[in-house]
Structure formats: structure tokens, C-alpha cells
Amino acid sequence: MALGELPVVWSLPTEDSRAGWRALWWSVGPSGELAVVLVQERHLRRSPYIKGWVGWSVTAPCDGILVVVSDGVEHRTSMTGIVPGTSHLALLSWSRLLLVSGRTRRDRNGSWERNAVVYSPGGYPVSHFCIGDDIDCIVTDRDGGIWTAYGDEGIYGDHPETSAGLARWDTDGIHTWSPRGRLPVWPLGGSAAATEEAVAWLAWYSHGGAFLSRVDPATGDITSYRNPLKDTDGIAVRGTRMLLTSRYHNRPGVELSRAELADDTWVITGQEKLRLPGPVVMRCAQGRDGILWLRAGDTWVRIEA
């Protein structure tokens, strides 16, 4: 499929790039609004070993700009107090947002350091808490719940709410859901996350294969399926249809797979290669209500199931 067939939602303007702004963390809200945080390059350090935007990191507390695009309209808000280690962005209810560091550790008193910061609609930090260690994926639901999937260092580490592999938190940092032994095998890491109306979907993998777990926050019930793909960067679900993507790392394309749910099994019904406007790297996709959002360089596109 050619780029011209994919709707472009937003691209970093040339004038921002020339002015030294770099597009870092991004997310899509439950209402389908795209959010991107911009930070000046002078506050950043680039890893020589990590490709793409994920190779940039904040060197000291700094300010930034939150860009929100909804229904084609762009709105910008200044942000303060962005801290080193930030690696994830999520949107919360009441126009708040969440910046998260993927890692945390115990302080000298044995308490886990707070790695999540809630920002007010005006762009100011208002609260801090911890949501576990070695976070691979984050997605928020319509009620403000924060869903997380963890990597192996968190799962096999010491944090009590991380070891189960998947979790849900509220905006006060209280752990509200755990699989409690209901997964088919023990997870090794998370690969993708999505929401479908009120339901959360988390893609994860283990030594026993790759899986998809559907969780209803109203009841806490969880249903897990075999993932029809080994490697998944993004998922989007609408009823019995699913989109899944696997990236061509640091190249301008992904393989898009379409799947249907039949007899409690997800079956691939079609695959195609998508040409994108820029290279794709880690954290290149997020799913909302059957729409898969993809980041390719500094351009965002979307695909509907």
C-alpha cells in the first residue's frame, strides 16, 4: 500500500525542526486525539547505539511543548519539569497527561522511587507515584486507568506489582488490577497495547510463545489468546477483527496483518507491506477502537480495521 492511501494525521513542522525542537514521546488518547511532546535539542543527548527518536534522552530537568491534534485542529501547551529518564507519554481524563520513566529503583530507605508524573491541563506537574519497573508498554482507558506491560528485568525483579507481567493503576498510583495467575504462561515482556471502548488489550510474549490478553476493567475478567504473529509492534481491535503490525526496523515500512476471531482463535486473513513516510523504530504503534496509529519518523498515520 502506498503512502498516498494512508491518511497523515500530523507531521512535525519544518519550522519547529529548524528551531531545534525534537518530537519525543507520543500517545493517542481514548477519544482519538494525538499527543506529542517536543523538547529542545540542547536539552537532549543522543545514543550512538539506538536508532530513531527513542535514542534521544533528556539530560537535565527542562521544559517542553505538548502538541495535541484532534479532528485536524492543533493545540499547544507549554510544559515544565520534564525529568531525565522519561520514556512514555499517556493521556488521562480531564485533559491531564502522564509522563513515565520506564525504570525505577529503591531509594536509600528501601522505597521505590516515583517514576510517573501527572501533569495538569496547564502543563504543570501535580503529583508523582510509582507504577512498577521496566515498563515496555502503557495505554490508558476511558476511565483514567493506566495499563502497563513489563519487561523481563521488571518481571523477574523485586517490584511486587511488576512480577505478574501486566497491571492496571489509577491516577493516584494505586494498583487496581493484576492477572493473579490467570495467564496461560508466565510473561517475559510486553510488545503492544490497545483499547476497544472500555476494554484493554495487551500483547505480550514468553518462552512459551506470544499472546494477546483482553481485560474488562469493570469485572477484572481476562481472556488470553495465542498471538498469530511472533513479533508484534502494534494491535488494534474492533469486534472480531484485528490489525497487527511488525516493523522493518529503522526502515520506512511495516508488515500489516489482518486477523479474524474464529472459534476463540485469531486467524490471519491477509498481509501486506506498507510504505511509510519515514523509518519506524521501537514504540511505533498504538491502537484505539479499531484504529492503528503509526509513527514513521516525525509523521503519524492511521489505519482502520
N, C-alpha and C positions, 0 to 999 in steps of 0.2 A: 504494500500500500504506500503511495507517495505522500509526502508531507502535505501537499495541497488538499488532500482528502481529510486531514485531521484538523479540527478547529484549534487554533492557537489562542490560549486564554490570556497570556501576558508574556512579555519579554522585558528584560532589564533594558531601559532606555540607554541609547548610546551616550547621552549627556551625563547620565549617572556614572557609567563606566569610566568616561574620560575624567570625571571629577574624583575618581578614586574609590567609589562605592563598590563593594563586592556583595553579591547575593549569597547569603549563607543558608541558614536553616529555613525550612518551609513546611507548610502543612495545609490541609483543607479542613474547613470547619464542617460541623454537622449540617449546616444549611447550604453547603456547596460554595463557600467563599474561600478563595485562595489567599494565603498569608505568607509573606516572605520578609525576612529580616535582613536589612542592609547594614553593613559595617564598613567604616573607612579602612582602606588597606594599611594605613600607617599603624593601626592597632592590631594588625594580624601578623602571624608567622605562617609560612607555607612549608609543609613537609615535603622533602625531596622524594619520599617513598610512596605517598598516597596521591592518586590521580584525582583530578576534578575538585569541585568545591569542598568536598569533605576533607581535603588536605589543608584547608585554612583553619587556623585556631587563634582565638583571642589571647593576647599576651598579658594584658592587664585590664582591670575594670574600665569599661568605656561606655560611650553612648552609641545609639544606632537609630535606625528608622524602621518602623513596621509598615509595610505596604499591604493593604487588604484590597483585593479585587472581587467585586460582587456584581453580577449582572452587567459586566462591562465597565463599571464605574470604579475608579481607583481612589483610595483614601489613604493618606499617610499620617502617621503618628510618631512623634519623637519618643525614644526610649532611653532610660538611664539605667546605669548599674548593671550592664551586661558583664558577666564574670568569666574568667578563664575556665575552660573545661566544658562550656556549653556545647551540646551536640544535638539537641532535639527541640522542636517547637510544637506546641499543640494549642488549639483554641478551646476556650472554656465558655460556659454560659455567662450571660450579662456582659458580653464584649470584653471579657478578660482573656489573658493568654498565659501560657506556661512555657518557661524556658527550663530545660533539664540538662544536667550533665549525666552522661551515661555511666559514670563510675562514682563510687563513694567509698569511704573507709572509716574505720573507727578513729575517734579523736583520743587524746591522752586520757580522757575519763572513761573510755570504753563505749561512748555513744556514737551512733552512726551519724556522720556529717550530713547536713541537709543539702540535697542535690537538685531540688526542684524549687523554682521561684515563680510565684503567681504575680502577674502584673495587672494593674488597674487599667480601665479603658483609656486613661490618660498617659499610660506608658511608664508608670512608676512601680517599683517592687512593693508589694503589700504584705506578703507572707512567704515563709520558707519552710520546707519539710523534706523528708527523705522518702523516696519511692523505690528503694532497692538498688542493687548493684549490678553492673554490666548489662545495661538496658540495650537491647537490639532494636525494638520497635515500640512505638507509642501511638495510640489513637484514642480520641475522646468521643463519648457518646452524647446523645441529646440532653441527657440529664446531668451533664458535667462529670460523669465518671471517667476515670483515666485508666485505660487498659494498657498493660505492659507485657512484653515477652522478653526473656532474658537470655544472655549468652552463657557459655559453659563456665566461665570464671565466677559468675553470679550463682548459677545453679549448684555448682559444687563448692561454693564458698561458704561464708559464715552467716550471711544475712538471712534471718528466719523466713521472711516473706518472699525471698527470691528463689529459694531452693526448689519450689514447686514448678518453676519454669514460666508460669502465667499468673497474672494477678490483676485486680481492679482496685483503684483507690478513689477516695473522694477528694474534694478540693481543700480539705483540711489535713490531707495527708494520712487519713485513716484507711487501713487496709480493709476492704469490704467484700472481697471475693477471692477464693482460691479453688483450684481443681480438686483438692483434698483426695488425691489418689484415684480420680476418675478418668485420667488419661490412659490410653491403651498401652503406652510405654513411657519411660522417663525421658523428658526432653533433653536436648543438648544445646539448642539455640533457637531463636526466633528468626523468621525471614520476611514476614509481611503482616499487615493488619488492615482491617476494613470495618465499616459498619453498614448495616442494612436496616434502615429505620431504627428501632431501638436495640437491635441485636448487634453483638460484636463478633467478628470473625478474626481468628488468629492463626497464621500459618507458622508451623514450626517443624523442626527436624530432630532426629535422634539416631542412635546406632541402628534402630530397627526400621528406619525409613522416614519419609516425610508425611506430615499430617495437617489437616485443617480442622479447627475446633470452632464450633458455633456456640456462643454463650448468650442466654437470655438473662439480662440483669434483673428482670422482675422476679424471676423464680430461682435464679442461680443454676438452672439446668444447663448441662453441657453435652453436646453431641460431637463426636470426633469421627472424621472420615480419612481414608487414605488420600493423600495428595496425588493426583495423577501425574505430576511432574516432580522430578528430584530437586530441581533448583527453581525457586520462585522469588522474584523481587516484588511483585505486586499482585493483588487479588481484588476483584470487585464482584459482588454477588447481587443478583436480583431474582428472587424466587428460586427456580430450578436451573438458572443459568449463571455461569461464572466466567469471568475473564481472568487469565493468568499471564504474567509476563516473565520472561527470563532475558536479562540484558546481555548484549555483546559488550563486555566491559571496556570502557573508555573508547567506544566506537559509537557512531550515530545511529544506533538501531537496537531493536528488541525483537524477540520472537513472541508473538501474541498467540495464545491458545484459547480456544473457546471450549467450554465443558458444559455438559448437561447432567443433572442428577437423575439417575435411574436405578430403582431398587436399592436405595441407600448407598449408591456408588457414583462418584463423579467420573464421567467418561469424556475423554477428549473427542470433540466432534469436528474440529478444524484447527489448522495452524497456518500462520502467515508471518512473513518478515515485514516489520515496519521500519521505514526510513525516517529518521528524526532530524531536527534542525541542529543538533549538537550531540556531543558524546554523553553517554549515560554511565553513571558510577553508582556506588552504594546509595541506598535510600532514595532511589529514583522514582518510586511509585507509591500511591496511596489510593484506596478505594472508598467511595461513598455512594451508597444507594444505587449500585449497579453502574456507576461511572468510575473509570480508572483514570487517575491523573498521573501524568508522566513528566518528569523534569529531564530535559535534554540540554545540557549546557546551562544557559541562562534563559531558556524558553520553556514554557509549560503548555502542554497539550492535554486533551482529554478524549477518552474513547468510551462509548456506551455499550453495555452488554446487550 
